[in-house]
Amino acid sequence: MTLATMSNNILKLCPGLNPDIIKSNLQDSYRQLCSKDWSRLKLMRQIPTAAIYSTGTVSVSAAGVVTVAGGGVFTSAMVGRFMKVYYDDSFFEIAFYSAPNVTLRSWPGDIVAAQTYSIFQTIYTVDPLFGQVFDVTYQTPLIKRSQSYFNKIDPSRTGTSTTPIFWAFAGLNSVGSIQIEIYPVPTSVISLRVDGKLKASTLGDSDIPYLPEDLIEALALINCYRQKELQDPKAGWAERAASQIDPENPSGYPALLNMYFDEDYELDARTQRVRDVTEEPLIPSDDNFALSHDVE
């Protein structure tokens, strides 16, 4: 059921109410409900990290244009990563790629040649669907820290490891997607598992919400009845609003909320039970296992 359909349903119960007001109430109700702890809004994604790249040597112009030699090759995928070159205590963001060169942001103007370098990535953008990030794991959960913590222990990001230890929020990118930073810099490609919650975005007329539509309607209807009461106080709208919040009304908001919370709990519990079974390792207790299963 889309936003337009929900709006039409409420309009039948509140004739004469401005459709824009109805849609606004539906949007507010949807955001309010999405702020609750729903299992059905949980989200998990895998993010592959980038390996450190340091093939060949580089020269850097005063404008920060980097030319690579000795078998190294730059690609557009390196934009947004960082380069360490010439300075031991600094690193520079790769701002542009124009084959075969890249350009560094905020390069101080030195002209250097035949320098060793490394290109690495510590900041990763999660799926735009994420509204919150709860945890980041790689084999074992990474410990959450702050950006100031990273800046205090290793401002130049010199630390490298096959296994990262910490993660921190790194703000939003230009389109509003969440970014995370991991530390130390991974030396090889690993897979990060990011757990979080779906973003409650503004619904378009043809969008289908993540939560039950009748629950969203039931909450929005409370305010719609109250707004009709302001227009016509003696037409019984106050009584309809009161009925909508009556716990004994099976089609009212409290009853529907409890029903869907119970359903959500069962859904999450069932998912966890399946996960426990599928992730439990089947390890033979002794050498008789092979004999009993005709394994050569």
C-alpha positions in Angstrom: 0.0 0.0 0.0 1.5 3.3 -1.1 1.4 6.7 0.5 -1.3 7.8 -2.0 -3.5 4.8 -1.1 -3.1 5.4 2.6 -4.0 9.1 2.1 -7.2 8.1 0.2 -8.2 5.7 2.9 -8.0 8.4 5.5 -9.8 10.9 3.3 -12.8 8.6 3.2 -12.9 8.7 7.0 -12.2 12.5 7.2 -14.0 14.0 4.2 -13.0 17.6 3.5 -9.6 17.4 5.1 -6.8 18.8 3.0 -5.0 15.9 1.3 -1.6 17.6 2.0 -2.4 17.7 5.7 -3.3 14.0 5.6 0.0 13.2 3.8 1.9 15.3 6.3 0.3 13.4 9.2 1.2 10.1 7.5 4.8 11.2 7.1 5.1 12.2 10.7 3.5 9.0 11.9 5.9 6.9 9.7 9.0 8.7 11.1 7.7 8.4 14.7 7.1 4.6 14.2 10.4 4.1 12.5 12.2 5.5 15.6 11.0 2.5 17.6 13.0 -0.7 17.9 11.7 -2.8 15.1 13.5 -6.0 14.1 12.1 -5.6 10.6 14.1 -2.4 10.2 17.4 -4.1 10.9 19.9 -4.1 8.1 23.2 -5.9 7.5 25.6 -5.3 4.6 29.2 -6.5 3.8 31.8 -3.9 2.8 35.1 -5.1 1.2 38.1 -3.1 2.2 40.8 -1.8 -0.2 44.3 -3.2 -0.1 47.2 -0.8 0.4 48.7 0.1 -3.0 52.4 1.2 -3.4 53.7 -0.1 -6.7 56.5 2.0 -8.3 57.4 5.5 -7.4 55.8 8.9 -7.9 56.5 12.5 -8.7 54.3 15.3 -7.5 54.0 18.8 -9.0 53.5 22.0 -7.1 49.7 21.7 -7.9 49.5 18.2 -6.4 49.3 16.3 -9.6 50.9 12.9 -9.1 52.6 10.9 -11.9 53.5 7.3 -11.2 56.3 5.3 -12.7 57.9 1.8 -12.3 54.9 -0.2 -13.1 52.3 1.6 -11.0 48.9 2.4 -12.3 46.3 4.8 -10.9 42.5 4.2 -11.3 39.4 6.2 -10.7 38.6 3.9 -7.8 41.4 5.6 -5.9 39.5 8.9 -5.6 38.6 9.5 -2.0 41.4 7.3 -0.7 44.5 8.8 0.9 48.2 8.9 -0.2 51.2 9.1 2.0 54.2 10.6 0.1 57.2 12.6 1.0 55.9 13.6 4.4 56.2 11.1 7.3 53.5 12.7 9.4 50.9 13.6 6.8 48.6 12.0 4.3 46.5 13.6 1.5 43.1 12.8 0.0 43.1 11.9 -3.7 40.6 14.4 -5.1 40.7 13.8 -8.8 41.6 11.2 -11.4 42.6 12.2 -14.9 44.3 9.3 -16.6 47.1 8.4 -16.0 47.5 10.8 -13.0 45.7 11.7 -9.8 45.6 15.0 -8.0 46.0 15.5 -4.2 43.8 17.8 -2.2 45.6 20.4 0.0 49.1 19.6 -1.3 51.4 22.2 0.2 53.2 23.0 -3.1 56.5 21.1 -2.9 57.9 19.6 -6.1 59.1 16.0 -5.4 60.4 13.2 -7.7 61.0 9.5 -7.5 59.3 9.1 -4.1 58.0 5.9 -2.6 54.3 6.2 -1.6 51.3 4.3 -0.4 47.6 4.6 -1.2 45.2 3.4 1.5 41.6 3.7 2.6 40.3 4.1 6.2 36.9 5.7 5.5 34.1 3.6 3.9 30.6 4.6 2.9 27.8 2.3 4.0 24.7 1.5 2.0 22.5 4.6 1.6 19.6 2.7 3.1 21.3 2.9 6.6 19.9 5.5 8.9 21.9 4.2 11.9 25.0 2.0 12.3 25.0 -0.2 15.4 28.1 -2.3 15.0 30.9 -3.2 12.6 32.6 -6.6 12.8 35.4 -8.4 11.1 35.6 -12.0 12.5 35.2 -10.5 15.9 33.4 -7.3 16.7 35.5 -4.1 16.3 35.5 -1.8 19.3 33.7 1.5 18.8 35.8 4.6 19.3 35.6 8.3 18.4 37.5 10.2 15.7 39.3 12.2 18.4 40.5 8.9 19.8 42.1 8.0 16.4 43.5 11.4 16.1 45.1 11.2 19.5 46.7 7.7 19.2 47.7 8.0 15.5 47.0 11.3 13.8 49.0 10.3 10.7 47.3 6.9 10.4 50.7 5.1 10.2 49.3 2.0 11.9 48.6 -1.0 9.7 47.4 -4.5 10.4 45.9 -7.6 8.8 43.0 -7.2 11.4 41.4 -3.8 12.2 40.6 -3.3 15.9 38.5 -0.1 16.1 35.8 1.7 14.1 34.3 5.2 14.4 31.6 7.3 12.8 33.2 9.5 10.1 30.2 11.8 9.3 28.1 11.9 6.2 29.1 12.1 2.6 27.8 14.7 0.1 24.6 12.8 -0.5 23.9 12.0 3.2 25.2 8.5 3.5 26.9 7.4 6.7 30.7 6.9 6.6 32.8 4.9 9.0 36.5 4.8 9.7 38.4 1.6 10.7 41.8 1.4 12.4 44.5 0.2 11.9 44.7 0.4 8.1 44.0 -3.1 6.8 46.9 -4.4 4.6 44.7 -6.7 2.6 41.2 -7.0 1.3 38.8 -8.1 4.2 35.1 -8.1 4.5 33.4 -5.8 7.1 30.0 -6.7 8.3 27.9 -3.6 9.1 24.8 -3.9 11.2 22.3 -1.1 11.6 18.8 0.2 10.9 17.0 1.3 7.8 16.6 5.1 7.3 13.0 6.4 7.6 13.1 8.4 4.4 10.3 10.7 3.2 7.7 8.7 1.3 6.7 9.6 -2.2 3.1 9.0 -3.4 4.1 5.6 -5.0 6.5 4.5 -2.2 5.7 1.5 0.0 6.8 2.0 3.7 8.9 -0.6 5.6 6.3 -0.8 8.4 2.6 -2.0 8.3 0.5 0.4 6.4 -2.6 0.0 8.7 -0.5 0.8 11.7 0.8 4.0 10.1 -2.8 4.9 9.1 -4.1 4.3 12.6 -1.5 6.7 14.2 -2.0 9.3 11.5 -5.8 9.1 11.9 -5.6 10.3 15.5 -4.3 13.7 14.4 -6.6 13.8 11.4 -9.6 13.3 13.6 -8.3 16.1 16.0 -7.8 18.4 13.1 -11.4 17.7 11.9 -12.6 18.5 15.4 -11.0 21.9 15.2 -13.0 22.5 11.9 -16.3 21.2 13.3 -16.2 20.7 17.1 -19.8 19.4 17.4 -19.6 16.7 14.7 -18.3 13.8 17.0 -14.7 14.0 15.8 -13.4 14.1 19.4 -15.2 10.8 20.1 -13.6 9.2 17.1 -10.2 10.4 18.1 -10.8 9.0 21.6 -11.9 5.6 20.1 -8.7 5.5 18.0 -6.5 5.6 21.1 -8.7 3.3 23.2 -6.7 0.1 24.0 -9.9 -2.0 23.8 -10.6 -1.0 20.2 -9.1 -3.8 18.1 -8.6 -1.5 15.1 -7.3 1.4 17.1 -3.6 2.4 17.3 -2.6 0.8 20.7 -4.0 -2.6 19.8 -2.4 -2.6 16.3 0.9 -1.4 17.8 0.9 -4.3 20.4 -0.1 -6.8 17.7 2.7 -5.8 15.3 5.3 -5.6 18.2 4.4 -9.2 19.1 4.7 -10.2 15.5 8.0 -8.4 15.2 9.3 -10.1 18.3 8.3 -13.6 17.0 9.9 -12.8 13.6 13.2 -11.8 15.2 13.2 -14.8 17.6 12.6 -17.2 14.7 15.4 -15.5 12.7 17.8 -15.9 15.6 16.8 -19.5 16.2 17.5 -20.3 12.5 20.8 -18.4 12.7 21.9 -20.3 15.8 21.3 -23.6 14.0 22.9 -22.7 10.7 26.0 -21.2 12.3 26.6 -24.0 14.8 29.7 -25.9 13.6 29.3 -29.7 13.1 32.5 -31.1 14.5 33.0 -34.9 14.7 33.6 -35.9 18.3 36.0 -38.7 17.4 37.6 -40.6 14.5 34.6 -43.0 14.3 32.8 -40.4 12.4 34.6 -41.2 9.1 34.0 -44.9 9.6 30.3 -44.6 10.2 29.9 -42.4 7.2 31.9 -44.4 4.7 34.5 -41.7 4.1 37.8 -42.9 2.7 
